Structures are given as structure tokens and as C-alpha cells.
Amino acid sequence: MENRIRIQVDDLGIAEVTLTRADKMNALDVAMFDALQAAIKQLETTPYLRAVVLHGEGKAFCAGLDMGRFAGMAQASEDSDGALDRLIPRKHGMSNGPQFVGMGWRSLPVPVIAAVHGVAFGGGLQVALGADVRLLAPGTKMSVMELKWGLVPDMAGMVLMRGLVRDDQMRELVYSARVVEAEEAVSLGLATRICADPLAAAHEMARNIALRSPSAIRAAKRLLNQANRSVDDSAAALLMAESVEQSQLIGSADQAEAVKANLEKRLPVFNSLR
């Protein structure tokens, strides 16, 4: 987790998890993915844990996938097996590695409070959506940005959003990849509320939780997780569908053109369906 994530646990059992790649707006590179997975695994076995506060250092919570990774997608690949091999295996229960950095916060036995500022774009939004509560600083911007880059949300975003956002609004956010301001994010259900100092508010909430019965808090989270599953408990199937769809998009000609057009600041020219 060195150079990516810092975990500090206080005397009340509140863990502060900090994304520390401030110079890159906490963007998700391979090391950040690995660090987030390791952090969740560490918290799963942390004794006397009562609550988790999740936030990012610097100007942003998380700007999404690292631009260097997008640049590497600018060349279309005729071989999709690499993406298939990476995304299809279930390494964390019903999730693959990238999905676990969103779903993992839900699977922790205690409440997770995300203090979000600056931006939470793409994968960064999906990390935040895994928290039980999202407190936003004024001026925070959020976006389901994957379609801008020729991709679909595949870090458990579909599973996590469906319990928060109305179906037609979720579709519009995914299709448009538009950026929403803090006030709209709250009205849509992407965030809980706006706070002048979300990190301080998150710690205050965590302290109140830490003073409750730990057995009752953990039971409440289990019940809330169960209440937000669909009737047929299709989360596992939807997570797999995310991975299958994404594996077919990564490296495709359309996806490479979407990336190149964005990097070159021009309109894309897609030929696949002509």
C-alpha cells in the first residue's frame, strides 16, 4: 500500500483510509487498485473495528482511471483474451479485482463513510458508491464517465447504482457520461448530503457510530445489505455481466477510437456498425 493508501485506526476503532496519490488526483493505476484491495482485506481482519472513513488527499477524492492507462488503450488490439483473462476470474467472492474496490466496502462488517471532494469520476465514483454514506464538499463533481472512453462501468457500478438511482436516471447518467454538480448528485441519489467539511462530518458520524452497540451496528449493516439486494439476488450475475461486456470492449476498434478522439480533442469517427 506504500505511496497509495494510508490506514490509521484510533482508540475508538475508527479507521481513516486515505488515498495518498495526491499529485495524480488519486487516479487509479495498478498500484492503487492493489492498494485498495489490500486495504479492504486488512480492514476485514482489524480487531475492534467500529467504522471506516474513506477520503482522498489533495484536490480530489479520485479522478478515475489513470490517464496513462487510457493512453495505452489508444491502439486497438485484435486479441481480447487478455481482457477476458483479467476480468472474468472471480478473485473476491462474486467480484473480480477491480469490482472488489467498490463492492469490498459493502462487504466490510461496519459502516463506511466516504468524504468526497473535488471530483469522483468513473472508477473513482464507483469506489465512493461502495461506501454506506457519501458526504460531499460544495463544488464536488461526479460522473459515470466510462462511455466517454468507449467502456462501460465495470467496478460494480451497475450493482451499486441500482439501489441508489432511479432506473431512467441511471441510464441517462451512463449513456451521457456527463458531469453532475454536488447538488444534483444528492438529488439523484449518488450522494447523501453536502457538508462544508465532509471529512470532519464523516469523523463525527463515525464517532457516533462507534458509541453504539458494535453487535447491533454489524447486524444493521447485514440487514441493510440484504434489503438492497434484488429479489432474485442477481448481484453476482450482474457483476459477471459487467466483466463480460467490458472484456469485449477493451482493445476493440471503437474503444481505441474513443480514447484517441478524447486525447486528440476531436470528434470520434466510429466505423464498426456502418
N, C-alpha and C positions, 0 to 999 in steps of 0.2 A: 504493500500500500504506500510505500515511500514515494513522496513527491506528488501524490494524487489524493489521498484520503487521510484525515486525522480523526481519531476517536478519543474522546475524553469522557470519562464517567465520573460523576460527582458523588457525594456522600448519600444523596437521596436515591441513587440508582438511575439517574437521568443521563443518558448517553448523548453527547453532542457529536454528530457526524458531519465533518466539514470537507467539502470538495475544495482542494487546495491548488488547483491548476489555474490560478487567477490570471496569469499572463495570456492564457488562451480562452478566457471566459468559461473555464471549466469544461471545455469541449471534450467529447467522448472519443478518445483514442483507445488502442488496445490496452494500454496500461491502466486507463481509467475504468474500462469495463472490468478488467481483472481486479482492480482495487475495490470497486463497488461490490462485486461478488464476494470477495474476501471479507469485506466489512460486514455484510449481511450474515455470512457464515459465523464470523466472530461474535456478533450480537446474539445469534441463536443460542450460544452456549455461555453468554455472560451472566454470572450469578447475580441475583438480586436486582435484575434489570426492571425498571418501572415504566420508562417512557424513552422515546428517541426524538431528538430534534435534529432535523436534516437541513443543511443550508450550504451555500457556496461562498467562497471568499471572493473579494474583488468586485467587479462591476456587474456580475451576473450570477444567477443560480446555475444555469447550464445552457450553453448556446447550441447544444445538439451535437451531431456527428462532426468530428474534426475535419476541417477543410482539406487537409492533406489526404484523408481517405476518399473524399469526393474527387479530388484531382486524379487519384489512381483509378477511378471508375470511368474516366473520360475515354478510355479505349475499350470498345466493345469486345467481349470475349465470346468465341463460338462454343466454349465449354462451360456449361453451367454446373458441372458436377462439383466444382469447388464450393459454390454457394450451397448446393444440396448437402454436401458433407458437413458443412459448418452449422447449418440451421436446423436440419431435421432431427439429429440426435437429441433426446431429452436427457439433459445432464443434471437437472434440478427438479425432480418430481415430474410435473407435467410441462415444465418450461425448458427451453434451451438457454444457453448462457446469456445472450442479450435480453431475453424476456425476463430472466431472473432479476435483473437490476430494476425492473418495475414491479413484478409480482412478489419478489422477495420481501419487500417492506410489508406487504399484506400478510405474508406468512409468518412474520415475527409475532410472538405471542403478546406483545404490548403495543399501545398506540404509538404511531409515528406521526410527527407534526413537521411539515415542510415549511420553512420560512423562505419565501421566494422573492427575489428582487431582480431588477434588470430585465433579463429575458429567460424564458424556458421554452425553447424551440425544439420541435422534432423529438429526438430521443431524450432531450432534457425535460420536455413536458411529460414524457412517459415515466421518467424517474419520479417526478413530482406527483403524478397521478397515483403512484403506488402508495403514497402516504395516506393516512386516515384523514388528515386535515391539511389544507393548504392556505397559509396566510400570506397575502401579497402586499408588497410595498406599493405605495402610489406610483403610477407610471410603469408598472411591470407590464411586459408584453408576453403573450403566449401564442403559439401556433402549432397546429398539426401540419408540419411543413414537408412531410415526406414526398408528396406528389410533385412538389417543385423540382425534386431531384430524380423523378422517374421511379419512385419507390412507393411502398405502402407502409403504414405504421406496423412494425413487427416486433416491438419490445413490450408486448402485452397491452398496447394502447387500445385495441379493439375491445378486449375484455374489461379493461379498467374504465374506459369511457362509457360503456353501455349502461353502467349503473349510475352515471352522473348526468349525462347529457341526453336530451330528447332525441329520438331517432332521426328526425329530419334535420335537426341542428347538427348532429354528429356527422351526417352525410355531407352537409354543406361545408363544415369545417375541413373534412377530409378531402373533398373534391377541390375546394378552392385553395387550400394551403394558406389562407390569409392570416394576417397577424391581428390579434384582438387585444385591446387595451384592458387594463385591470378591471374596470367597472363591468365591461361586457363579459369578461371571463367569469366573474362572480355570478352574473345573471344567467349565464349559460350553464353553470354548474361545474366549470373547470376548477374553480377556486371557492374557498369557504367564505372569506371576507378580506377586506383591505385594512391594513394596520399601518400606522405611522412608522412603527418599528417592529416589523414582523418577527425578528429574531428574539427581541425582548418579550413579545407577546407569546411566542412559542414556548419560551422557557417558563413564563408564568403559567401557561396551560399545563405544561409538563409537571411543574411543581404541584399544582392542584391534583393532577392525576396520581402523582407519587404519594400523596397523603391518603388516598383511598385504599380500600382493601385490595391487595395485589391479586388475590384469587378472584375477586369479583370483576376486576378490570380485565383479566385474561379471559374469564368466562364471557364477558360482554363482547370482547373482540371476536371470540369464536362464533358467537351468535350473530353478530353483525356481518361477519364474513359469510356465514351460511345464509342469512337473509338476502344478501345481494347476489347470490348465485341464481342462475336461471332455474326454472322448474326442472328441466332435464339435466341440469348440472353440466352444460355443454362447454364449460371453460376450457377443458383440455382439448376438445375438438377444435375450438376457435383458435387456440394458441397454435395448434398444428397447422391449421389453415393459413394463419399468418405466415408461418415459416415456408410452407409450400409455395404460396403466391410470391413471396419475396425472393425465394431461391430462383424462380423463373424470371424475375425481373432483373436481378443483379447481373450485370455484364451483357444484357441484351442491347441491341442496336438502339432501341428507343430510349433506354435508360442512359446509355452513353451520350446520346444526342441531348437529352435533358440536362445532363451535367455540363457538357461543353457549351451549350447555349447560355446557361447561367454564368459560367466562368467567363465567357466571352461577351456577356451582356448584350445578347441579341435574341431575337425570336427563334424558337426551335423549329426545325423542319423534320417532321416525322414521316416516314415512308412505309412503315410496316403494314398499314391497313389500306393502302392505295390499290 
